Amino acid sequence: MSAAKTMSEKISNDLFDDIPVLKRKWQAALKPGQTLPRYEDVMLGSLGRLADHIAVLKNDGGVLEISRSGRYVQHWLQDERWDIAVAAVSPDCATVLTEAASSALSSRQPHAATAHCVRDGMVRTYDVLALPTSSRWGSTLVGTYINERSAQYNLLDAIFSTTDDGVISLATIRDSAGAPRDFQVVHHNRAAAELLRLPSSDLQWHRLKQGGHVLCGPDVMARLFEVVAHGGSDQFELDSDDRNLRLGVHAFGDIVSMTIADVTALKRREASFRLLFDANPMPMCILDGKTAQILNVNDAMLRHYGYSRADLLCMNVWDLWPPGEWGAVDDALTRLADGDLFHRDCRHCKADGSEIEVLTYGREINYDGRDGVLMAIVDITERRRAEARIAYMAHHDGLTGLPNREFFQQRLAQELDEAASGARPLAVLCIDLDLFKTVNDSFGHPMGDRLLQAVAGRLKQQMHGGNLAARLGGDEFAAIVSQDGADESGEFAARLISVLSAPYDIDGNELVIGASIGIALSPLDGTSCEELMKNADMALYRAKQHGGRVHRFFEREMDLQAQKRRDMEHDLRRAFAQAEFELHYQPLIDVASNIISGFECLLRWRHPDKGMISPAEFIPVAEDIGLIVPLGEWVLREACHEAATWPDGIKVAVNLSAVQFRSRNLVQVVMQALAQSSLAPERLELEITESILLAETDANLATLHQLRQLGVRISMDDFGTGYSSLSYLRSFPFDKIKIDRSFVKDLAQRSDCLAIVRAISGLGRSLNIITTAEGVETSEQLDWLRAEGCNQVQGYLFSAARPAAEIAGLLARFGARSSKAA
Ligand SMILES: Nc1nc2c(ncn2[C@@H]2O[C@@H]3COP(=O)(O)O[C@H]4[C@@H](O)[C@H](n5cnc6c(=O)[nH]c(N)nc65)O[C@@H]4COP(=O)(O)O[C@H]3[C@H]2O)c(=O)[nH]1
């Protein structure tokens, strides 16, 4: 029979011996109708040796007291006192007694339990049985049986034998001179034999130098001798076969205690970490968790920062920070100390002094047995630059580098917010270049672009303080300027116009343009971005209407005009749909023969409420909204149709707008009108103004030539009022020049007007072009014009424009007048 079997049998016998006996006794003492047996019936009488193992616990109003205890129990309690609270004995015993008693009391049944206590370094196990009883004195008594089981464990032995770390005790063996020469294994545990790969018998009582294991090597022996010689401890590692063993030794006189741990897995983890760290292309370093001292760096960090390893290992991570970041050092240090594993965006300095922007990621690690932080660094300098470039591009105009419309509006909104809280008053300037389109058309887009860049440069130079200039698109610019009233803004705008209107030297070409500016003041003219921009734009429109190179302030009345204009746009569309337009005809008189040679067709709008509206008022609006194209087609068809009913030889002159040229189907429209009316092409005169030759010159000239090829005649209207009327005569062979009525008006009073009329008539004669004078109102003007050799006249002297129905009468009446005049 084995020792183990004998032991287990003893345990079960003990259990069966006492506990069932007590339980039976308790059961037998329980009388029918009672919930608990009486104390005397259970505990008094035949208990014998069991009485030594029983403590009687009195439950008095919830407080548990030991009212008596047997000798065995007293030994267990290490306390011989009676009538003391359970809480007063040692805590391990008190816990056992309290739990057993309360379970028994609440169940009103015997309660068996097991308890473990440490006595003399041994773990001892006790059987506990609590028997609840009633007492004749009223309180409840619990007889609690305690007995130790035979099985017990030596705690140290248990730990010693079950740990995975090897433990060996060595006795020093000295030579005759007293010098240590070897060590004898006096004690070892199971793990030691396993780690040294020896049977236990080959270790116990053996001397180390007998060999057969890694401890007999000269290095180990030397360290052991050292420890014995000087006392104290040592720790070192051994590589054995495929394993790494970590040895800890401590000398107590001639006895050396040695621990052996297998750190192979740890070493492998460390090796992979090193590989990941050393060979990582991302710059990395390890910092001391408390001081931020750099403890290790990888090659990528050396390459990236340009420092030597030795330099970096003498540095603290804060030494990488440029002076501008030092303010954040304290904060970062605190956060590092608080275990804040930083993930931050900061700047670092390289060895050459250049700064980089980095993202650092920190993670706590144990490094060489101390708290460390592994810091990985991502250089985001390029990314930040790219982001900044994209942000810049999103907010700036690519051609001029000025802020764009979006940025301008954001900034204006921001300034207005600040202004609302009492900051500076603002002026918004809308700036439009005069004649830019001409330069662009004449010199080409590349030159136009250069000119815009030069304009932007001048604008920038004029912006001081918080003032801002932006390019809104095309040749439209805008500025936000602080202002101390209209006068100051007006002076600023006038200065801008003068600066922008000074000649530009672009690639050796001297270019002259002008600028018009509309101004809206905040808060007077608006407090929102949209309102100010809209009002400044209206003021700009007014400046343009005044011929450019001027600035205009927004006035409330402009808003009314804008409203009026919007109404007119709406009204015009409606009028066209409802055929409210009609044509009137004004005779053109041949000066030599004094007879009507033709009629100029003039458009009229008979408004149902407002009466007759002048074309001077609605044609520019119709042009702006594009309505002039279908309206002009209608005029052409209608005029040709009407003229076809007139006597042969009587011509009809029709005005054409530049917008009709832009529509590109003008030639077809004219051909159709002629074809549908069967009017001979030479009886149709098309009057154009210089604006047609100003814009898209080549295309418009081509159209003019095509029209001329149809046989149609082309007249230059309002001659002398434009900038380069003479040069247009060179670009196209006009059939007729119409002298603007402004020259005719003051013919008798102003010698310059006479000189101009004379020059134009002379020009016409020498170029063989008919000259027609407009706006002849008096016979005196007629005499002058005749004297200057003008071929044709038109004006109220003869007739205003009249409806088609009156043409026959006009022809007849003019004949009478003609004979009267003669
Ligand atoms: N003070 C004064 N004025 C005189 C006299 N004789 C004629 N007029 C006016 O002078 C304008 C002559 O037309 P315009 O220079 O082509 O100027 C025209 C022309 O540019 C434009 N227009 C008229 N009808 C059309 C059209 O069908 N198409 C286009 N595109 N423009 C048109 O509207 C302008 C104004 O036309 P209206 O108001 O009809 O004004 C006409 C005519 O009524 C006079 O002795 N004294």
PDBQT file of the ligand as one rigid body, heavy atoms in Angstrom, charges set to zero:
ROOT
HETATM    1  N1  LIG A 901     -32.241 115.204 -81.287  1.00  0.00    +0.000 N 
HETATM    2  C1  LIG A 901     -32.515 114.735 -82.447  1.00  0.00    +0.000 A 
HETATM    3  N2  LIG A 901     -32.597 113.399 -82.634  1.00  0.00    +0.000 NA
HETATM    4  C2  LIG A 901     -32.878 112.968 -83.874  1.00  0.00    +0.000 A 
HETATM    5  C3  LIG A 901     -33.088 113.814 -84.943  1.00  0.00    +0.000 A 
HETATM    6  N3  LIG A 901     -33.371 113.038 -86.048  1.00  0.00    +0.000 NA
HETATM    7  C4  LIG A 901     -33.317 111.745 -85.609  1.00  0.00    +0.000 A 
HETATM    8  N4  LIG A 901     -33.042 111.691 -84.316  1.00  0.00    +0.000 N 
HETATM    9  C5  LIG A 901     -32.848 110.495 -83.459  1.00  0.00    +0.000 C 
HETATM   10  O1  LIG A 901     -31.521 110.063 -83.569  1.00  0.00    +0.000 OA
HETATM   11  C6  LIG A 901     -31.436 108.633 -83.473  1.00  0.00    +0.000 C 
HETATM   12  C7  LIG A 901     -30.811 108.129 -84.704  1.00  0.00    +0.000 C 
HETATM   13  O2  LIG A 901     -30.537 106.833 -84.566  1.00  0.00    +0.000 OA
HETATM   14  P1  LIG A 901     -29.163 106.239 -84.187  1.00  0.00    +0.000 P 
HETATM   15  O3  LIG A 901     -28.081 107.242 -84.163  1.00  0.00    +0.000 OA
HETATM   16  O4  LIG A 901     -28.957 105.055 -85.065  1.00  0.00    +0.000 OA
HETATM   17  O5  LIG A 901     -29.424 105.750 -82.710  1.00  0.00    +0.000 OA
HETATM   18  C8  LIG A 901     -30.356 104.807 -82.431  1.00  0.00    +0.000 C 
HETATM   19  C9  LIG A 901     -29.818 103.416 -82.547  1.00  0.00    +0.000 C 
HETATM   20  O6  LIG A 901     -28.472 103.379 -82.122  1.00  0.00    +0.000 OA
HETATM   21  C10 LIG A 901     -30.664 102.661 -81.574  1.00  0.00    +0.000 C 
HETATM   22  N5  LIG A 901     -31.669 101.927 -82.332  1.00  0.00    +0.000 N 
HETATM   23  C11 LIG A 901     -32.877 102.331 -82.773  1.00  0.00    +0.000 A 
HETATM   24  N6  LIG A 901     -33.480 101.326 -83.408  1.00  0.00    +0.000 NA
HETATM   25  C12 LIG A 901     -32.632 100.262 -83.376  1.00  0.00    +0.000 A 
HETATM   26  C13 LIG A 901     -32.697  98.912 -83.886  1.00  0.00    +0.000 A 
HETATM   27  O7  LIG A 901     -33.658  98.500 -84.553  1.00  0.00    +0.000 OA
HETATM   28  N7  LIG A 901     -31.616  98.094 -83.646  1.00  0.00    +0.000 N 
HETATM   29  C14 LIG A 901     -30.533  98.554 -82.950  1.00  0.00    +0.000 A 
HETATM   30  N8  LIG A 901     -29.549  97.721 -82.736  1.00  0.00    +0.000 N 
HETATM   31  N9  LIG A 901     -30.439  99.793 -82.479  1.00  0.00    +0.000 NA
HETATM   32  C15 LIG A 901     -31.489 100.650 -82.684  1.00  0.00    +0.000 A 
HETATM   33  O8  LIG A 901     -31.299 103.566 -80.745  1.00  0.00    +0.000 OA
HETATM   34  C16 LIG A 901     -30.759 104.853 -80.986  1.00  0.00    +0.000 C 
HETATM   35  C17 LIG A 901     -31.747 105.889 -80.683  1.00  0.00    +0.000 C 
HETATM   36  O9  LIG A 901     -32.787 105.808 -81.492  1.00  0.00    +0.000 OA
HETATM   37  P2  LIG A 901     -33.934 106.865 -81.436  1.00  0.00    +0.000 P 
HETATM   38  O10 LIG A 901     -34.292 107.178 -80.067  1.00  0.00    +0.000 OA
HETATM   39  O11 LIG A 901     -34.954 106.419 -82.380  1.00  0.00    +0.000 OA
HETATM   40  O12 LIG A 901     -33.217 108.119 -81.997  1.00  0.00    +0.000 OA
HETATM   41  C18 LIG A 901     -32.895 108.208 -83.359  1.00  0.00    +0.000 C 
HETATM   42  C19 LIG A 901     -33.675 109.348 -83.940  1.00  0.00    +0.000 C 
HETATM   43  O13 LIG A 901     -35.004 109.410 -83.492  1.00  0.00    +0.000 OA
HETATM   44  C20 LIG A 901     -32.979 115.191 -84.726  1.00  0.00    +0.000 A 
HETATM   45  O14 LIG A 901     -33.132 116.049 -85.649  1.00  0.00    +0.000 OA
HETATM   46  N10 LIG A 901     -32.693 115.626 -83.499  1.00  0.00    +0.000 N 
ENDROOT
TORSDOF 0
